[in-house]
Amino acid sequence: MSRSNDVLLTALAPAIWGSTYLVTTEALPGGYPVTMAALRALPAGLLLLAVTRCLPPRVWLGRVFLLGAFNFALFWVLLFVAAYRLPGGVAATLGALQAMMVILMARGWLGTPIRAGAVVAAATGVLGVALLLIGPEAALDPAGIAAGLGGAASMAAGTVLSRKWQPPVSALSFTAWQLIAGGVLLLPLALIFEPPLPPLSATNLVGLTWLGLIGAAATYVLWFRGVARLEPGAVSMLGMMSPVTAVILGWIWLGQSLSLLQGLGAAIVLGSVWFGQRANRARSILGPAGPAVMRTKVA
């Protein structure tokens, strides 16, 4: 399959993740963020495991739980904290810093050269997200900012380590292991810190089904497949598709307004994603740290 197809398939994941805010606010009960995250991860992981019937080797358990924590448990908890304590635009802009963090982490953990074009694309993407989402009412809460930065760092670490640690199994199995690990870590937190979940309505069940089957199982298979095939910097830039989708869905589904400044922000984000793919692709072709070299083999 061509690299362009790999990019498009991987971009589907964050584009679909952009529906999370709409589904959460319109279809799920409020006040149960950790419980909802656990119910999103664990059933989806168990379903994929039932399909693949492939358990992780004992030597991989530590890595799987670390990846499950970075990509799901820690990331989703910090994401919810940031969303509760900050305006959505500020939280999303902090999350967009993930692309810059991936560039730095990939340098340290994978030996990937830092290219000026990739840095410019990441910085421009953050600017575009800020124009797209931050309004004049934006407030800066220190705990919310710390959670937003922590969430971005968690996802960045998960992305780079998922590239560094590539088990000899399919993306379905790799995704199943991480979802189950993340769900197992989230479940006790939900039981300890949140009240019992009330009876779920049909709308709640539809929302959870969407977030679990599509927003977790299907999309993370595409995401981890892309992580294995594309440069880390290129994959992280695709994550900026999420706020663009969120704004478009809010405009179409909720009747929210869309200003010229937001339109400019969306154009800048899309342009930075396109430029980021070219910049990282150039590194892969010209530099010594292409995909085949960067991948760490299982001992």
C-alpha positions in Angstrom: 0.0 0.0 0.0 1.3 3.5 -0.9 2.4 6.0 1.7 -0.5 8.3 0.7 -3.0 5.6 1.5 -1.3 5.0 4.9 -1.5 8.7 5.7 -5.2 8.8 4.7 -6.1 5.7 6.8 -4.2 7.0 9.8 -5.8 10.4 9.5 -9.2 8.8 9.8 -8.5 8.0 13.4 -8.1 11.6 14.8 -10.8 12.8 12.4 -13.2 10.4 14.0 -11.9 11.3 17.5 -13.1 14.8 16.8 -16.7 13.4 17.4 -15.8 12.5 21.0 -16.8 15.9 22.4 -20.2 15.9 20.6 -21.0 12.3 21.6 -19.9 12.9 25.2 -22.0 16.0 25.7 -25.0 14.9 23.8 -25.2 11.1 24.5 -23.5 10.2 27.7 -24.3 10.9 31.4 -22.3 13.8 32.9 -20.0 13.5 35.8 -18.5 10.1 35.1 -15.4 10.8 33.0 -13.2 8.0 34.3 -16.0 5.4 34.3 -16.9 6.4 30.7 -13.2 6.1 29.7 -13.0 2.6 31.3 -16.2 1.5 29.5 -14.8 2.9 26.3 -11.5 1.0 26.5 -12.1 -2.3 28.3 -15.0 -3.7 26.2 -13.4 -2.6 23.0 -10.1 -4.3 23.9 -11.8 -7.5 25.0 -13.7 -7.6 21.7 -10.5 -7.2 19.7 -8.9 -9.9 21.8 -11.8 -12.3 21.1 -11.2 -11.7 17.4 -7.5 -12.1 17.4 -7.1 -14.7 20.2 -3.6 -13.5 20.7 -2.3 -12.9 24.3 0.8 -10.9 25.0 4.0 -12.8 25.9 5.0 -12.4 29.6 8.0 -10.4 28.6 5.7 -7.8 26.9 3.4 -7.3 29.9 5.3 -4.4 31.4 5.5 -2.6 28.0 1.9 -3.2 27.3 0.7 -1.7 30.6 3.1 1.3 30.2 1.7 1.9 26.7 -1.9 1.4 27.9 -1.2 4.0 30.6 0.3 6.5 28.2 -2.1 6.1 25.3 -5.3 5.6 27.3 -5.5 5.6 31.1 -3.3 8.6 31.9 -4.0 10.4 28.7 -7.8 10.2 29.0 -7.9 11.1 32.7 -5.7 14.2 32.1 -7.7 15.1 29.0 -11.0 15.1 31.0 -9.4 17.2 33.8 -8.2 19.7 31.2 -11.6 19.8 29.6 -13.3 20.4 32.9 -11.0 23.2 34.1 -10.2 25.0 30.8 -12.2 26.4 27.9 -12.2 23.8 25.1 -10.1 25.9 22.8 -7.3 26.3 25.4 -7.3 22.5 26.2 -7.2 21.6 22.5 -4.4 24.0 21.8 -2.3 22.5 24.6 -3.1 19.1 23.2 -1.8 20.2 19.8 1.6 20.7 21.4 1.9 16.9 21.2 3.3 17.2 17.7 6.3 19.2 19.0 6.8 16.8 21.9 6.8 13.8 19.6 9.6 15.4 17.5 11.7 15.9 20.7 11.0 12.5 22.1 11.7 10.7 18.8 15.0 12.4 18.8 15.9 11.1 22.2 14.3 7.6 22.0 14.6 6.7 18.3 17.5 8.9 17.2 15.3 10.6 14.7 16.9 13.9 13.3 15.0 17.1 14.1 14.2 18.8 10.8 13.4 22.5 10.7 10.4 21.9 8.3 8.8 19.5 10.8 9.2 22.0 13.7 7.7 24.8 11.6 4.8 22.6 10.6 4.1 21.6 14.3 4.3 25.3 15.5 2.1 26.5 12.7 -0.4 23.8 13.5 -0.6 24.9 17.1 -1.3 28.5 15.9 -4.0 27.2 13.6 -5.7 25.3 16.4 -5.5 28.4 18.6 -7.2 30.5 16.0 -9.8 27.8 15.4 -10.8 27.3 19.0 -9.6 30.0 21.4 -12.1 32.8 22.0 -11.9 36.0 24.0 -13.4 34.3 27.1 -10.5 31.9 27.4 -9.2 31.6 31.0 -6.0 30.1 32.3 -6.3 27.7 35.2 -2.9 26.4 36.5 -4.2 22.9 37.2 -6.0 22.7 33.9 -2.9 23.9 32.0 -0.8 21.3 33.8 -3.3 18.6 33.0 -3.4 19.7 29.3 0.4 19.6 29.0 0.6 16.3 30.8 -2.0 14.8 28.5 -0.2 15.9 25.4 3.1 14.5 26.8 1.4 11.2 27.7 0.0 10.7 24.2 3.3 11.8 22.7 5.2 9.3 24.8 2.7 6.6 23.9 3.1 7.4 20.2 6.9 7.3 20.2 7.1 4.2 22.4 4.5 2.4 20.3 6.9 2.9 17.4 10.0 1.9 19.3 8.3 -1.3 20.7 6.8 -3.2 17.8 5.7 -6.7 18.7 5.6 -9.4 16.0 1.7 -9.3 15.9 -1.0 -7.6 14.0 -2.2 -4.0 14.7 -5.4 -5.6 16.0 -3.6 -7.6 18.6 -1.4 -4.7 19.6 -4.4 -2.4 20.0 -6.3 -5.0 22.0 -3.5 -5.4 24.5 -3.2 -1.7 25.1 -7.0 -1.1 25.3 -7.3 -3.8 27.9 -4.3 -2.6 29.9 -5.7 1.0 29.8 -9.2 -0.2 30.9 -7.8 -2.3 33.7 -5.9 0.7 35.0 -8.9 3.0 34.7 -11.5 0.6 36.3 -10.2 0.9 40.0 -9.9 4.7 39.6 -13.6 4.8 38.5 -14.7 2.6 41.4 -12.8 4.6 44.0 -13.3 8.2 42.8 -16.7 8.2 41.1 -20.2 7.4 42.3 -22.1 4.3 40.9 -23.2 4.7 37.3 -27.0 5.2 37.0 -29.1 3.0 34.6 -28.1 3.8 31.0 -30.6 4.9 28.5 -30.7 3.8 24.9 -29.0 7.0 23.9 -26.2 6.4 26.4 -25.7 2.9 25.0 -25.5 4.2 21.5 -23.0 6.8 22.5 -20.8 4.3 24.3 -21.1 1.9 21.4 -19.8 4.6 19.1 -17.0 5.6 21.3 -16.0 2.0 22.1 -16.3 0.2 18.7 -15.5 3.1 16.4 -13.8 5.7 18.5 -11.5 3.2 20.3 -11.3 -0.2 18.6 -11.5 0.7 14.9 -9.7 4.0 15.1 -6.8 2.9 17.3 -6.1 0.0 15.1 -5.7 2.5 12.2 -3.6 4.8 14.5 -1.2 2.1 15.7 -1.0 0.7 12.1 0.1 4.2 11.0 2.5 4.5 13.9 4.3 1.4 12.7 4.4 2.5 9.1 4.9 6.3 9.2 7.4 8.7 10.7 6.5 9.6 14.3 6.4 13.3 13.5 4.1 12.7 10.5 1.7 10.7 12.6 1.6 13.3 15.4 0.7 16.0 12.9 -2.4 14.0 11.8 -3.7 14.4 15.4 -4.5 18.0 14.5 -7.4 16.8 12.4 -9.4 16.1 15.6 -10.2 19.8 16.5 -11.1 20.5 12.9 -13.6 17.7 12.9 -15.0 18.8 16.2 -15.6 22.4 15.0 -17.3 21.2 11.8 -19.5 18.8 13.7 -20.5 21.5 16.2 -21.4 23.8 13.2 -23.4 21.1 11.4 -25.0 19.2 14.3 -25.3 21.9 17.1 -25.8 24.9 14.9 -22.7 26.6 16.4 -21.3 29.7 14.6 -18.2 29.5 12.4 -16.3 32.8 12.0 -13.9 33.9 9.4 -11.1 33.7 11.9 -12.0 30.1 12.7 -12.1 29.3 9.0 -8.6 30.8 8.7 -7.5 28.6 11.6 -8.9 25.5 10.0 -7.1 26.3 6.7 -3.8 26.8 8.6 -4.2 23.5 10.5 -4.9 21.6 7.3 -1.9 23.3 5.6 0.4 22.5 8.4 -0.7 18.9 8.4 0.1 18.7 4.6 3.4 20.4 5.0 4.3 18.3 8.0 3.8 15.1 5.9 6.2 16.5 3.3 8.8 17.6 5.8 8.8 14.2 7.6 8.7 12.3 4.4 11.8 14.2 3.2 13.5 13.1 6.4 12.6 9.5 5.8 13.9 9.5 2.3 17.1 11.6 2.8 18.1 10.8 6.4 19.5 7.6 7.8 16.6 7.1 10.3 13.9 5.8 7.9 11.1 3.6 9.1 13.1 0.4 8.6 16.0 1.7 10.6 14.0 3.3 13.4 11.9 0.2 14.2 13.3 -1.7 17.2 13.2 -5.4 16.8 11.9 -7.6 19.5 14.7 -9.4 21.3 
